[in-house]
Amino acid sequence: MPRRRGRGSRNAKSLYVLPAREAIVKAAGRIIIKLGHARLSTRAVAAEAGVNQSLIHYYFGTREKLMLAVLEQMNEALFTRQTSMYDAPLGFPEKWAQACLFYEQDLASGYTRLLMELSGMGVSNPTIGREVRKIRVQWRALIERVAREALEHFGITSVTPGEIAAYVTCFWEGMDLELMLGVPEEEGHHWDGLKTFERFLRYLEAEKAAGRRPAIV
């Protein structure tokens, strides 16, 4: 009987403390998004989350581990969202258009800034760098998978999925950086570039529907 009570006590404690950990992660995310990682402190997070400062040290130990927990939580939700969209029965132009709408949401939510902040830190911090690379590799693999499906759909063999993934990934990461630096659309032409690629996909769909193979085969 005492052993059962002990297990029950631990379970009850877990149910009680998990919300506190989640509150800490979300509070840290809000601070990074609003003020940047340089302004992140355990005192500020504790005040934002409404918890004792010692809980932050208990759960995460270091500031960098807390930041990585924030990135992991946000990325997991967005990656699941993106994968579900790509698996849906949509045409490739529609998938591209939806991905662009998602990107607007990610800019508004602060995820893009958080990823850029941690990417910058990862240049000189190997621990953060490794975790950020894992996330970027995960997204690149998803893009390469969708590119492979698109190339097969359009009957294009002269371009590899890896080449398409490199183009999309590098364009998007460059756009992330320039948008975070405040480069205006009339200078960067980021959104125009996204729309141009959507038009290209619609051209490929029209050629396929007409029974013509694209000239870039």
C-alpha positions in Angstrom: 0.0 0.0 0.0 2.7 2.6 0.8 4.3 1.9 -2.6 1.1 2.6 -4.4 0.6 5.8 -2.5 4.1 6.8 -3.5 3.5 6.2 -7.2 0.2 8.0 -6.9 2.0 11.0 -5.3 4.6 11.2 -8.1 1.8 11.0 -10.7 -0.1 13.8 -9.0 3.0 15.9 -8.8 3.7 15.4 -12.6 0.2 16.5 -13.4 0.7 19.6 -11.3 4.2 20.6 -12.5 3.8 20.0 -16.3 1.7 23.2 -16.8 4.4 25.2 -15.1 7.1 23.9 -17.5 4.8 24.7 -20.4 4.1 28.2 -19.1 7.8 28.8 -18.8 8.5 27.7 -22.4 5.7 29.9 -23.8 6.7 32.9 -21.7 10.3 32.6 -22.9 9.0 32.4 -26.5 7.0 35.6 -26.1 10.1 37.4 -24.7 12.4 36.3 -27.4 9.9 37.2 -30.1 9.2 40.7 -28.6 12.7 41.6 -27.4 15.2 39.2 -28.9 17.3 36.5 -27.2 19.8 39.1 -25.7 17.0 40.4 -23.4 16.0 36.9 -22.2 16.7 36.4 -18.5 15.4 33.9 -16.0 14.0 36.7 -13.9 12.0 38.1 -16.9 10.7 34.7 -17.8 9.6 33.9 -14.3 7.7 37.2 -14.1 6.1 36.6 -17.5 5.2 33.0 -16.7 4.1 33.8 -13.1 6.3 31.1 -11.6 9.2 31.0 -9.1 12.6 31.7 -10.7 14.0 28.5 -9.3 11.6 26.4 -11.4 13.4 27.6 -14.5 16.7 26.3 -13.3 15.1 23.1 -12.1 13.6 22.3 -15.5 16.1 23.7 -17.9 19.4 24.3 -16.1 20.7 26.8 -18.6 19.4 29.7 -20.6 20.3 28.0 -23.9 18.4 24.8 -23.0 15.3 27.0 -22.4 15.7 28.7 -25.7 16.0 25.4 -27.5 12.9 24.1 -25.8 11.0 27.1 -27.1 12.2 26.5 -30.6 11.4 22.8 -30.4 7.8 23.4 -29.2 7.1 25.9 -32.0 8.7 24.0 -34.7 7.0 20.7 -33.9 3.5 22.3 -34.4 4.5 24.1 -37.6 6.2 21.0 -39.1 3.1 18.9 -38.4 0.9 21.6 -40.0 3.1 21.8 -43.1 3.3 18.0 -43.5 -0.4 17.6 -43.3 -0.9 20.3 -46.0 1.6 18.7 -48.4 -0.1 15.3 -47.9 -3.5 16.8 -48.7 -5.1 16.2 -52.2 -4.1 19.6 -53.6 -2.4 20.6 -56.8 1.2 21.8 -56.6 0.4 25.4 -57.3 -2.2 25.3 -54.5 0.3 23.8 -52.1 2.8 26.5 -52.9 0.2 29.2 -52.4 -0.8 27.7 -49.1 2.8 27.5 -48.0 3.1 31.2 -48.7 0.0 31.9 -46.5 1.5 29.8 -43.7 4.7 31.9 -44.0 2.7 35.0 -43.4 1.4 33.4 -40.2 4.9 32.4 -39.1 6.1 35.9 -39.5 3.2 37.2 -37.4 3.6 34.5 -34.7 7.3 35.3 -34.3 8.6 31.9 -35.2 10.7 33.2 -38.1 12.4 35.7 -35.9 13.0 33.1 -33.2 14.6 30.8 -35.7 16.8 33.6 -37.1 17.8 34.6 -33.6 18.9 31.1 -32.7 20.5 30.5 -36.1 22.7 33.6 -35.4 23.6 32.3 -32.0 24.3 28.8 -33.5 27.2 30.2 -35.5 29.3 30.6 -32.3 27.5 28.2 -30.0 27.9 24.6 -31.1 25.1 23.3 -28.9 22.5 25.6 -30.4 24.0 25.2 -33.9 23.5 21.5 -33.8 19.9 21.8 -32.8 19.1 24.5 -35.4 20.8 22.4 -38.1 18.5 19.4 -37.1 15.5 21.6 -37.7 16.8 22.9 -41.0 17.6 19.4 -42.2 14.1 18.3 -41.2 12.5 21.0 -43.3 14.9 20.5 -46.3 14.0 16.8 -46.3 10.3 17.6 -46.4 10.8 20.1 -49.3 12.9 17.5 -51.2 10.2 14.9 -50.8 7.6 17.3 -52.2 9.9 18.3 -55.0 10.4 14.7 -56.0 6.6 14.2 -56.1 6.3 17.4 -58.2 9.0 16.4 -60.7 7.4 13.0 -61.2 4.0 14.6 -61.6 5.2 17.0 -64.3 7.5 14.4 -66.0 10.7 16.5 -65.5 13.9 14.5 -65.3 16.6 17.1 -66.0 16.3 18.6 -62.5 16.9 16.7 -59.3 14.8 17.0 -56.1 17.9 18.1 -54.2 18.5 21.0 -56.6 14.9 22.2 -56.1 15.2 21.8 -52.3 18.4 23.8 -52.4 16.8 26.6 -54.4 13.7 26.8 -52.2 15.6 26.5 -48.9 18.2 29.1 -49.8 15.7 31.5 -51.2 13.5 31.2 -48.1 16.4 31.6 -45.6 17.6 34.6 -47.5 14.2 36.1 -47.5 13.9 35.4 -43.7 17.1 37.3 -43.1 16.2 40.3 -45.3 12.7 40.6 -43.9 14.1 40.5 -40.3 16.5 43.3 -41.3 13.6 45.4 -42.7 14.4 45.1 -46.4 11.2 46.5 -48.1 9.4 44.7 -50.9 10.3 47.3 -53.5 13.9 46.4 -52.8 13.8 42.7 -52.1 10.9 41.6 -54.3 10.4 38.6 -52.0 6.6 38.3 -52.3 6.8 39.0 -56.1 9.3 36.1 -56.3 7.0 33.8 -54.5 4.1 34.7 -56.8 6.3 34.2 -59.9 7.1 30.6 -58.8 3.4 30.0 -58.3 2.7 31.2 -61.8 5.4 28.8 -63.1 3.8 25.9 -61.3 0.4 26.9 -62.9 2.1 27.0 -66.3 3.4 23.5 -65.8 0.0 22.3 -64.8 -1.5 23.9 -67.9 1.1 22.2 -70.1 0.4 18.8 -68.5 -3.4 19.3 -68.9 -2.8 20.0 -72.6 -0.8 16.9 -73.1 2.5 18.8 -73.6 5.7 18.0 -71.9 7.6 21.1 -70.5 10.6 22.3 -72.5 12.8 21.8 -69.4 12.4 18.0 -69.4 
